[in-house]
């Protein structure tokens, strides 16, 4: 799907390869990405699927091999200086002075970039850190540190915010805080692009999403639209003898998987039809529950058999918590 509304980001045929051990490895392969203005856009895919490389190309940190990129309808990187003031990004672990307070860190940064000092209190409130503004940065939890990094990006009041795996390493409370912060920014009219490999988490906050695998776009649209593309409905079946029941259901041409004492059945036209097939053989269902279709199940269906890509040299291994040192842009 291509979005018909105004776009904050648009790429066409974007490609990037790296040379590793004398061989060319593709990180991004012909990517057509559209991010509409306003709301939260989830940029989703497994580790090594090219998300970080794409973001770095958009920010002018990595040069594309081919293809085009536009940010607010300006060609980048050629005209990046004209739009960079409208963009705030966190693509690496930002650095702050550990013995300075959150407020002091932001005040120093505001002075360095020429931002209005009055914005420090505003952005602290925006990310829910007003009550902890006087505390030293080193006393902050990981979630609070991430929120301070978001506050730093807000000092220049950008229209577009880009966050690369912002909930990586956070506990459930920290994840919820970041999610609420992103949602609040979008509700204020900002465009938030968030990359993640945790689809269930992004589903709770995203308005639109793009799913990539092995550097290629596999789906794009609103969350509701993508969930609606799932071709099969899964039904959870409880039955006394799941082994025999599974064989009977497979004989109907349906896909059947074991889940403990339950069967997960894909492809049956209705739950009643499952009951009918089993009842004919004297097997009676004691539980029959439709499984909720979510973004993760859609992703698994769309990328079945593709597997993860080879991680590019600048692609963080988020599963193992490795992130490069750097700062907020």
N, C-alpha and C positions, 0 to 999 in steps of 0.2 A: 504494500500500500504506500502511496505517496500522499503526504499531507497537503491539503489545498490551502490552509491558512498560512500566514506569514511565518517564515522560518528563521530561527536563531542560528542554526547550523545546517549546512547542506554540503554533502560530499558526493562526487560522482567518479566512479572508476578508480577509487583511491587504492594505491598499491605501495607496499613497502617490503623490501627483502633485506636480510642481513647475511653477511658472510660469516660462517662459523666452521672452523676446521677445514677451510678451503672449499666449502660447499655453500651454495645459495639456499637460504631457508626463508620461506614466505611468512611474514608476520601478518600482513593485511593484503587481501586479494580482491581487487575490484569492488571495494566497499561503496555502496550507495546509502548514505545515512541522512535522514531528515529529522531535525529536532524542532518542533513548532515553538513559537514564542509563547511564553506563559506556561506555568505548571511544572510538574516534576516529570522528567523523561528518564526512564531507566535504560541504561546501556548495559545489556546483560549478556553473559557468556561465561564459560568455564575459564579457569586460569590458563593463560597462554593463548587465548582466542584473539588477541590483537587489540583489546580495549585500551590498554595503557599506551601502546604505540600510536593508536589513532588520536588519543587525546594529546599526546606530545606533538604530533604533526600539526594539529589544529592550533597549538600554542606556539608553533615555530621552534620547538625544542629539537625536533627531528625532521629531516628533509624527506619528503615523499619521493618515491621513484617516478610515479606518474599519477595522473588523475587531477581533479580540481577540488578545492575546498572554499567555502564561503561562510563567513560569520557576519550576521546582520547584513547580508547581501554584499559584503566586501570580500574580494578575493584575498585569500591568505595563502602563504605568508607575505605576499607582495604588499598588501595594504594593511597588514597587521597593526602597524603603529597608529592607524586611524581608528581602530576599534578596540585596541587593547585596554583602553580606559574603561570600556563597558564590560570587561570580562574579569572575573575573579576566579582563581583556581587553586585547588590543593591537589597536587599530584604526587607529593612526597611527604615525608614526615617533617613538618615545619619545626624551626628552631626558635626558641625563646630563651631569655635569660632566666635560669632556674631560681635565682635568689631575688628577682624582682617580682612585684605583684602583677597580676593580670592587667590591671589598669596601667601600671607603669610601662609594661611591655608594649601595650597598644599605643600609649602616648608617644613613646619613642618612635614606633613605626609610623604613626601619623605625621610626626615631624619630618621623618625621612622621606615620605612620599608627597608631602605638601597638603595633606588632608586637614580639614577643619578639626581642631582639637575637641570641639564640642561633640563631634561624632563618636568619640570614645565611649561616652556614657550611653549614647544611643545604641551602639552595636553590642555593648555588654548586656543591655536589657534585651535586645533582639534575640540573643542566644541563651538567655536565662542565667547569666553570670553576674548580674548586678550585686547580688548579696555576697558573692565571693571575690569581688573585684580587688579587695585590699589584701587578699591572701597571696602568699608566694606561689609562683608557678609550680615549683617542685612539690607542693602539697596537693596539687590538683590530681584527680583521678584521670585515667586515660580518656574517658568520655569528656571530662571538662577540658582537657588539653585540646581535644579535637574541636570542641565548641569554641575555644579561644582562637583556634586557627580559622574557623569560619568567620568569627568576628573580625579577624584581621583582613579577610578578603572583602568585608563589607565596608571598610573605611573609605574606599573610593566609590561607594554606592553603585556597584556594577549592576547591569541589567541581566547578565548571564553569569551563573555560578557553576563551576565544573568541579565535581568531587570524585576522586578516584578511590574506590573502596573505603569510604569514610567510616564504616562500622567495623573494619578489620580489627580483631583483637579485643573488641569491647564486650563487656558483660551485658546481659539482657537489659538492665537499667540504662546503661550507656547507649545501647542501640536504640532504645525507645526515645531517649533525649535527642539523639541526632535525627531520628525520623521526624520527631515533632518540630525540630528546628527547620528541616528542609521543607516540611509542609507549610510552616508559618511563612517562610520566605516566598514560596510559590503563591500563597494566598495574598501576599502583598504586591503581587504583580511581577515578581522575578521569574526568570527561567532557570530551572535547576536541572543540570545534566549529572546524573549519578551513575557511575559504573559499578557493577557488582557481579559476583558469581553466586550470591545468595538470593535466589529468585523469590523465595517465599517472603523474605524481608522487604524487598523492593515492591512487591505486589501490594503491600499495605499502604504505600505512599505515592506510587507512580500514577500519573494520568495517562501517559503514553509510554511505549517501550519499543526498543529495537533489540532483537536477539541475534547474536553473532556466534559463529562456530568456525574454527580454523580460518579466521580472518575474513569470513564471508557473512553477509547479511542473510539470515534464514527467515526472518519474519519481522514485521513492523506494523504498528497500529496502536489503538487504544487497548487497555488491558481487557476490556469486555470483548472487543473484536477478536483478539487473539485467542481468548478462551473459547470463543464461539467457533474457531477454526478446528477445534479438536474433532477428529473424525469418528471416534468411538467413545461410548459411554461405559464406564467401569462400574460393575456391580459387585459388592462384597456379599458372598454367599456363605452362610453357616449351615453345615450339614454333618450328620453323624459320621459318615464314611467319606471323607473328602477325596481319597484316592480313587475310589470307584466313580464317585460323582464327577470328578475331573475328567475321567476318560469318556464318560457319556457326553459331557458338554463339549469336549474337543471334537467328538465325532460329528457334532453339528457344524463344525467349521469355526468355532469361536476360540479365541485365545484365552487360555486359562493359566493362572499362576497361583502357587500356594502361598499363603500368608498365615503361618501357624496352623490352626485348625480351620481356617477360612480359605475360601477360593476367591480369587479376583478374576472376574470374567469380563472380557472385552468383546464387543461385537454382537451380543444378543439383542434382538429388537426390543424386548421388554423383559421386565422381571418376571412377569407372568409366564412367559415362554420358558424361562429357566425352570420355574416351578413345575410346569407341565412335563418337560422332558424328564426330570428326575422322578416325579410322582409316578410316571408310567412304569418305572422300574422299582417301585416300592421305596424310593428314597424321598424323605420329606424334609423340606427346608425349615430350619428353626430361626433363621435370620436372613434378611434380604435387604441390603442397604445400598442405595446409590452412593458412589464415592464422589465427593466434591471435586469438580474439575478446577485446577488451579494453574498458575503460570508455570510452576515447575513441571507439572505433568505435560503441559503443552510443549515446553522446551524439550523434555526427554523424547517426546514423540517426533518433534521436528528434527532433532539431531541424532536420532537413532542410527548407530553404526558409524557415525563420523568420528567419534572419539576426540580427545583434546588435541590441540595443535602443539607444535614445538615452540616453547617459550622463546621469545626474542631476547636479546641481551639486556634490554631495558624493561622487560616485563617482570614485575615483582612476583615472587612466589608467595601469594597471599595465604595459601593453605599452611605454610610454615612460618608465617608472620614476618617475612623478610621485606623490609622497605628501605629504600635509599634515603640518605639524609638530604635535607634540602629545606626550602622555605615556602611560604604561601606566596602565590602570585596575585 
